[in-house]
Amino acid sequence: MSLQENAPTIAVVGVTGAVGQEFLSVLSDRDFPYSSIKMLASKRSAGRRLTFEEKEYVVEELTAESFNGVDIALFSAGGSISKEFGPIAVNRGTIVVDNSSAFRMDENVPLVIPEVNPEAMVKIKVGMGKGALIANPNCSTIICLMAATPLHRHAKVPSFSLYFVTHFLICLQFVNLCRPCLVR
Ligand SMILES: NC(=O)c1ccc[n+]([C@@H]2O[C@H](COP(=O)([O-])OP(=O)(O)OC[C@H]3O[C@@H](n4cnc5c(N)ncnc54)[C@H](OP(=O)(O)O)[C@@H]3O)[C@@H](O)[C@H]2O)c1
């Protein structure tokens, strides 16, 4: 249980969705400290009850006011919701971690995989009262770079081509398919 006084306040936008539910699992698995957590989704889900870490929460409709007093908001309700509500949250002092493609190509928004380039968000700090946006790449890019980055650091590969990435993913998939036979 990571409910703690003086820890950041959190909101999960799109909490009723597949990714939103995964956010909750990861927060719990990692004992991520929080002092409160807001469960946000569309009007359709407002009033729905859900249990997180043995506590019951009521899902609230996402509005501009949802971010008052929120330190960190995890967004996974699609690109258009991120585009509309991300900047609103930032203006209210919230650090937004956006899982959609909305800000990936925005050069003012760090595109971060924590295990690959955490330095890109080094100036973003919880508790300073200053909002910020952090984007993350799509899932296949994250998986590929998690494996390719140590190789890149070791071998100083100047750039990865799309061919390399595709080839690398096919090889990974092949190894994965063969693993049960190899283990036997
Ligand atoms: N980075 C990645 O690798 C990656 C991977 C997968 C997905 N994603 C992103 O995550 C998003 C969600 O994917 P998912 O599979 O979790 O989808 P999903 O299961 O359909 O869930 C969508 C979530 O968004 C909420 N939502 C929809 N319209 C809304 C609105 N007007 N206001 C507030 N909340 C709203 C839904 O709430 P209701 O239940 O109330 O409708 C639900 O909680 C995708 O659109 C994509 O942008 C990113």
The ligand as an SDF file (V2000), in Angstrom:
LIG
                    3D

 48 52  0  0  0  0  0  0  0  0999 V2000
    1.9700    4.6080  -25.6590 N   0  0  0  0  0  0  0  0  0  0  0  0
    1.4540    3.4490  -26.0170 C   0  0  0  0  0  0  0  0  0  0  0  0
    2.1820    2.5300  -26.3340 O   0  0  0  0  0  0  0  0  0  0  0  0
   -0.0470    3.2390  -26.0190 C   0  0  0  0  0  0  0  0  0  0  0  0
   -0.5590    1.9470  -26.1320 C   0  0  0  0  0  0  0  0  0  0  0  0
   -1.9290    1.7840  -26.1080 C   0  0  0  0  0  0  0  0  0  0  0  0
   -2.7520    2.9010  -25.9890 C   0  0  0  0  0  0  0  0  0  0  0  0
   -2.2310    4.1490  -25.8960 N   0  0  0  0  0  0  0  0  0  0  0  0
   -3.0750    5.3640  -25.7360 C   0  0  0  0  0  0  0  0  0  0  0  0
   -3.9990    5.1200  -24.6970 O   0  0  0  0  0  0  0  0  0  0  0  0
   -5.3160    5.4460  -25.1760 C   0  0  0  0  0  0  0  0  0  0  0  0
   -6.3110    4.5550  -24.4650 C   0  0  0  0  0  0  0  0  0  0  0  0
   -6.1690    3.1920  -24.8880 O   0  0  0  0  0  0  0  0  0  0  0  0
   -7.0700    2.0600  -24.2270 P   0  0  0  0  0  0  0  0  0  0  0  0
   -6.7220    0.8020  -24.9220 O   0  0  0  0  0  0  0  0  0  0  0  0
   -6.9560    2.1110  -22.7320 O   0  0  0  0  0  0  0  0  0  0  0  0
   -8.5550    2.5290  -24.6700 O   0  0  0  0  0  0  0  0  0  0  0  0
   -9.9360    2.1920  -24.0130 P   0  0  0  0  0  0  0  0  0  0  0  0
   -9.8880    0.8900  -23.2830 O   0  0  0  0  0  0  0  0  0  0  0  0
  -10.9780    2.3970  -25.0650 O   0  0  0  0  0  0  0  0  0  0  0  0
  -10.1160    3.3380  -22.8780 O   0  0  0  0  0  0  0  0  0  0  0  0
  -10.3230    4.6710  -23.2250 C   0  0  0  0  0  0  0  0  0  0  0  0
  -10.3990    5.4760  -21.9400 C   0  0  0  0  0  0  0  0  0  0  0  0
  -10.5630    6.8510  -22.2830 O   0  0  0  0  0  0  0  0  0  0  0  0
  -11.7040    7.3780  -21.6410 C   0  0  0  0  0  0  0  0  0  0  0  0
  -12.3520    8.4150  -22.4150 N   0  0  0  0  0  0  0  0  0  0  0  0
  -12.8790    8.3360  -23.6700 C   0  0  0  0  0  0  0  0  0  0  0  0
  -13.4570    9.5110  -24.0140 N   0  0  0  0  0  0  0  0  0  0  0  0
  -13.2730   10.3400  -22.9550 C   0  0  0  0  0  0  0  0  0  0  0  0
  -13.6500   11.6850  -22.6800 C   0  0  0  0  0  0  0  0  0  0  0  0
  -14.3630   12.4280  -23.5660 N   0  0  0  0  0  0  0  0  0  0  0  0
  -13.3190   12.2160  -21.4740 N   0  0  0  0  0  0  0  0  0  0  0  0
  -12.6270   11.4860  -20.5650 C   0  0  0  0  0  0  0  0  0  0  0  0
  -12.2500   10.2050  -20.7530 N   0  0  0  0  0  0  0  0  0  0  0  0
  -12.5740    9.6450  -21.9400 C   0  0  0  0  0  0  0  0  0  0  0  0
  -12.6340    6.1790  -21.4960 C   0  0  0  0  0  0  0  0  0  0  0  0
  -13.6120    6.4600  -20.5170 O   0  0  0  0  0  0  0  0  0  0  0  0
  -15.0790    5.7460  -20.5760 P   0  0  0  0  0  0  0  0  0  0  0  0
  -14.8810    4.3440  -20.0710 O   0  0  0  0  0  0  0  0  0  0  0  0
  -15.8890    6.5940  -19.6730 O   0  0  0  0  0  0  0  0  0  0  0  0
  -15.5280    5.7910  -22.0070 O   0  0  0  0  0  0  0  0  0  0  0  0
  -11.6290    5.1210  -21.0720 C   0  0  0  0  0  0  0  0  0  0  0  0
  -11.3160    5.2640  -19.7150 O   0  0  0  0  0  0  0  0  0  0  0  0
   -5.2380    5.2750  -26.6950 C   0  0  0  0  0  0  0  0  0  0  0  0
   -6.1780    6.0680  -27.3420 O   0  0  0  0  0  0  0  0  0  0  0  0
   -3.8210    5.7280  -26.9940 C   0  0  0  0  0  0  0  0  0  0  0  0
   -3.8220    7.1400  -27.1210 O   0  0  0  0  0  0  0  0  0  0  0  0
   -0.8990    4.3110  -25.9100 C   0  0  0  0  0  0  0  0  0  0  0  0
  1  2  1  0
  2  3  2  0
  2  4  1  0
  4  5  1  0
  4 48  2  0
  5  6  2  0
  6  7  1  0
  7  8  2  0
  8  9  1  0
  8 48  1  0
  9 10  1  0
  9 46  1  0
 10 11  1  0
 11 12  1  0
 11 44  1  0
 12 13  1  0
 13 14  1  0
 14 15  2  0
 14 16  1  0
 14 17  1  0
 17 18  1  0
 18 19  2  0
 18 20  1  0
 18 21  1  0
 21 22  1  0
 22 23  1  0
 23 24  1  0
 23 42  1  0
 24 25  1  0
 25 26  1  0
 25 36  1  0
 26 27  1  0
 26 35  1  0
 27 28  2  0
 28 29  1  0
 29 30  1  0
 29 35  2  0
 30 31  1  0
 30 32  2  0
 32 33  1  0
 33 34  2  0
 34 35  1  0
 36 37  1  0
 36 42  1  0
 37 38  1  0
 38 39  2  0
 38 40  1  0
 38 41  1  0
 42 43  1  0
 44 45  1  0
 44 46  1  0
 46 47  1  0
M  CHG  2   8   1  16  -1
M  END
$$$$
